[in-house]
């Protein structure tokens, strides 16, 4: 099995800079900048590891299905907690926060 050569220094710098800027823009609330620099980061990674991105793309429907099922479960649990809290009144909720 052949070992892949190490990523070049300029690509490391580009990845670190673009990912850092993406996080900074996201924290500042600038979604456009975060999306732009996140895209640069992903494009650089895709150019360095094309076989991994092809594998992820082929498994994407499974990831979406699992994520949807997880969100559905969390939503049901939240709705159930809201029902229980509503039926017991504010006293139950306040005692839960104090414990």
PyMOL commands that set and color helices and strands:
alter all, ss='L'
color gray80, all
select helices_A, chain A and resi 9-28+31-48+50-88+90-98
alter helices_A, ss='H'
color red, helices_A
deselect
rebuild
show_as cartoon
